Amino acid sequence: MIIRFLRNCEAPQQWTQVYCECCGPEQMGYQKEFFSAGQEEDPEVYDYKIDISGLTYKVDYEIIAYP
């Protein structure tokens, strides 16, 4: 699913950190991220999920493509 942000807003996004090359990235939880109006994102990307539950559909974002 691809969404477009309709206004500037913040939402929690999952982030990862790489400690060593052999282990790869480790999920570190969620932190607030800023998203600009017009920015398009896929909130379901494995390592970079965006929690849009606190945003309002058609006010903060719109869905522009389904998988």
N, CA and C atoms as a LAMMPS dump frame, in Angstrom:
ITEM: TIMESTEP
0
ITEM: NUMBER OF ATOMS
201
ITEM: BOX BOUNDS ff ff ff
-5.0000000000000000e+02 5.0000000000000000e+02
-5.0000000000000000e+02 5.0000000000000000e+02
-5.0000000000000000e+02 5.0000000000000000e+02
ITEM: ATOMS id mol type element x y z
1 1 1 N 0.86 -1.172 0
2 1 2 C 0 0 0
3 1 3 C 0.903 1.231 0
4 2 1 N 0.551 2.2 -0.779
5 2 2 C 1.285 3.466 -0.826
6 2 3 C 0.343 4.563 -0.346
7 3 1 N 0.839 5.403 0.557
8 3 2 C 0.037 6.532 1.029
9 3 3 C 0.743 7.833 0.677
10 4 1 N -0.047 8.901 0.58
11 4 2 C 0.482 10.251 0.368
12 4 3 C 0.021 11.096 1.546
13 5 1 N 0.953 11.774 2.163
14 5 2 C 0.608 12.663 3.265
15 5 3 C 0.011 13.937 2.69
16 6 1 N -1.123 14.347 3.243
17 6 2 C -1.838 15.52 2.749
18 6 3 C -1.411 16.802 3.457
19 7 1 N -0.757 16.655 4.587
20 7 2 C -0.232 17.82 5.307
21 7 3 C 0.987 17.365 6.097
22 8 1 N 1.767 18.319 6.564
23 8 2 C 2.926 17.998 7.387
24 8 3 C 2.452 17.382 8.701
25 9 1 N 3.026 16.25 9.068
26 9 2 C 2.626 15.604 10.318
27 9 3 C 3.747 14.691 10.814
28 10 1 N 3.581 14.217 12.029
29 10 2 C 4.518 13.277 12.624
30 10 3 C 3.793 11.968 12.912
31 11 1 N 4.509 10.867 12.765
32 11 2 C 3.962 9.545 13.059
33 11 3 C 5.111 8.656 13.511
34 12 1 N 4.831 7.687 14.373
35 12 2 C 5.884 6.761 14.793
36 12 3 C 6.315 5.865 13.63
37 13 1 N 7.63 5.742 13.463
38 13 2 C 8.167 4.871 12.426
39 13 3 C 9.194 3.94 13.052
40 14 1 N 9.137 2.676 12.665
41 14 2 C 10.082 1.685 13.163
42 14 3 C 11.46 1.997 12.6
43 15 1 N 12.478 1.81 13.407
44 15 2 C 13.826 2.042 12.919
45 15 3 C 14.717 0.878 13.302
46 16 1 N 15.781 0.714 12.532
47 16 2 C 16.717 -0.37 12.757
48 16 3 C 18.119 0.185 12.92
49 17 1 N 18.977 -0.633 13.512
50 17 2 C 20.371 -0.243 13.687
51 17 3 C 21.224 -1.466 13.398
52 18 1 N 22.356 -1.253 12.722
53 18 2 C 23.274 -2.338 12.409
54 18 3 C 24.445 -2.261 13.389
55 19 1 N 24.624 -3.328 14.157
56 19 2 C 25.745 -3.397 15.104
57 19 3 C 26.963 -4.062 14.476
58 20 1 N 26.721 -5.061 13.641
59 20 2 C 27.823 -5.713 12.944
60 20 3 C 27.308 -6.271 11.62
61 21 1 N 28.207 -6.487 10.694
62 21 2 C 27.843 -6.979 9.367
63 21 3 C 27.289 -8.4 9.401
64 22 1 N 27.729 -9.21 10.338
65 22 2 C 27.284 -10.606 10.371
66 22 3 C 25.841 -10.743 10.857
67 23 1 N 25.401 -9.863 11.758
68 23 2 C 24.046 -9.97 12.324
69 23 3 C 22.996 -9.228 11.508
70 24 1 N 23.416 -8.219 10.786
71 24 2 C 22.477 -7.421 10.01
72 24 3 C 21.722 -6.433 10.891
73 25 1 N 20.7 -5.787 10.346
74 25 2 C 19.965 -4.774 11.107
75 25 3 C 19.094 -5.388 12.205
76 26 1 N 19.023 -4.701 13.332
77 26 2 C 18.159 -5.115 14.428
78 26 3 C 17.086 -4.054 14.627
79 27 1 N 15.846 -4.488 14.836
80 27 2 C 14.75 -3.556 15.053
81 27 3 C 14.894 -2.929 16.434
82 28 1 N 14.764 -1.603 16.492
83 28 2 C 14.989 -0.873 17.726
84 28 3 C 13.719 -0.218 18.271
85 29 1 N 12.573 -0.506 17.703
86 29 2 C 11.323 0.09 18.173
87 29 3 C 10.881 1.224 17.269
88 30 1 N 10.015 2.057 17.793
89 30 2 C 9.438 3.161 17.018
90 30 3 C 9.904 4.498 17.577
91 31 1 N 10.069 5.468 16.696
92 31 2 C 10.332 6.842 17.103
93 31 3 C 9.579 7.77 16.162
94 32 1 N 9.201 8.931 16.677
95 32 2 C 8.435 9.894 15.869
96 32 3 C 9.292 10.411 14.726
97 33 1 N 8.697 10.435 13.542
98 33 2 C 9.349 10.959 12.347
99 33 3 C 8.453 12.002 11.717
100 34 1 N 9.05 12.962 11.045
101 34 2 C 8.33 14.029 10.361
102 34 3 C 8.106 13.624 8.915
103 35 1 N 6.888 13.816 8.422
104 35 2 C 6.544 13.546 7.03
105 35 3 C 5.958 14.813 6.424
106 36 1 N 6.432 15.181 5.248
107 36 2 C 6.009 16.408 4.57
108 36 3 C 4.753 16.186 3.745
109 37 1 N 3.997 17.241 3.559
110 37 2 C 2.83 17.186 2.674
111 37 3 C 3.297 16.791 1.279
112 38 1 N 2.606 15.836 0.671
113 38 2 C 2.963 15.365 -0.662
114 38 3 C 3.918 14.186 -0.662
115 39 1 N 4.518 13.883 0.462
116 39 2 C 5.463 12.767 0.552
117 39 3 C 4.712 11.443 0.43
118 40 1 N 5.253 10.525 -0.366
119 40 2 C 4.632 9.217 -0.56
120 40 3 C 5.481 8.152 0.128
121 41 1 N 4.825 7.281 0.869
122 41 2 C 5.519 6.232 1.614
123 41 3 C 4.698 4.952 1.593
124 42 1 N 5.377 3.837 1.804
125 42 2 C 4.715 2.541 2.007
126 42 3 C 4.819 2.237 3.502
127 43 1 N 3.719 2.342 4.252
128 43 2 C 3.785 2.154 5.698
129 43 3 C 3.978 0.7 6.129
130 44 1 N 4.026 -0.224 5.172
131 44 2 C 4.142 -1.636 5.509
132 44 3 C 5.504 -2.238 5.182
133 45 1 N 6.493 -1.42 4.84
134 45 2 C 7.838 -1.91 4.554
135 45 3 C 8.403 -2.53 5.828
136 46 1 N 8.965 -3.722 5.72
137 46 2 C 9.345 -4.516 6.889
138 46 3 C 10.179 -3.756 7.928
139 47 1 N 11.287 -3.181 7.537
140 47 2 C 12.173 -2.519 8.503
141 47 3 C 11.795 -1.078 8.81
142 48 1 N 10.856 -0.514 8.09
143 48 2 C 10.532 0.909 8.255
144 48 3 C 9.027 1.142 8.336
145 49 1 N 8.314 0.297 9.059
146 49 2 C 6.864 0.426 9.181
147 49 3 C 6.495 1.763 9.821
148 50 1 N 5.396 2.328 9.343
149 50 2 C 4.875 3.584 9.881
150 50 3 C 3.541 3.28 10.551
151 51 1 N 3.395 3.714 11.785
152 51 2 C 2.147 3.518 12.523
153 51 3 C 1.221 4.694 12.201
154 52 1 N 0.257 4.457 11.318
155 52 2 C -0.658 5.521 10.904
156 52 3 C -1.954 5.506 11.71
157 53 1 N -2.009 4.711 12.777
158 53 2 C -3.239 4.602 13.567
159 53 3 C -3.625 5.912 14.247
160 54 1 N -2.667 6.779 14.506
161 54 2 C -2.965 8.06 15.137
162 54 3 C -3.284 9.164 14.141
163 55 1 N -3.242 8.849 12.841
164 55 2 C -3.536 9.832 11.802
165 55 3 C -4.956 9.637 11.294
166 56 1 N -5.493 10.66 10.676
167 56 2 C -6.862 10.611 10.166
168 56 3 C -6.848 10.468 8.645
169 57 1 N -7.553 9.44 8.151
170 57 2 C -7.662 9.203 6.719
171 57 3 C -8.381 10.365 6.042
172 58 1 N -7.872 10.785 4.913
173 58 2 C -8.394 11.893 4.105
174 58 3 C -8.183 13.269 4.739
175 59 1 N -7.559 13.312 5.914
176 59 2 C -7.167 14.586 6.526
177 59 3 C -5.64 14.647 6.557
178 60 1 N -5.021 13.612 7.133
179 60 2 C -3.565 13.559 7.243
180 60 3 C -2.926 12.798 6.064
181 61 1 N -3.624 11.796 5.548
182 61 2 C -3.075 10.982 4.466
183 61 3 C -4.193 10.416 3.603
184 62 1 N -3.819 9.962 2.413
185 62 2 C -4.74 9.242 1.545
186 62 3 C -4.013 8.039 0.966
187 63 1 N -4.751 7.013 0.638
188 63 2 C -4.179 5.812 0.035
189 63 3 C -4.191 6.017 -1.487
190 64 1 N -3.024 5.861 -2.107
191 64 2 C -2.956 6.08 -3.558
192 64 3 C -2.711 4.789 -4.345
193 65 1 N -2.284 3.703 -3.662
194 65 2 C -2.082 2.428 -4.347
195 65 3 C -2.191 1.278 -3.349
196 66 1 N -2.821 0.217 -3.79
197 66 2 C -2.906 -1.002 -3.005
198 66 3 C -1.937 -2.018 -3.587
199 67 1 N -1.497 -2.989 -2.78
200 67 2 C -0.529 -3.974 -3.3
201 67 3 C -1.068 -4.784 -4.463
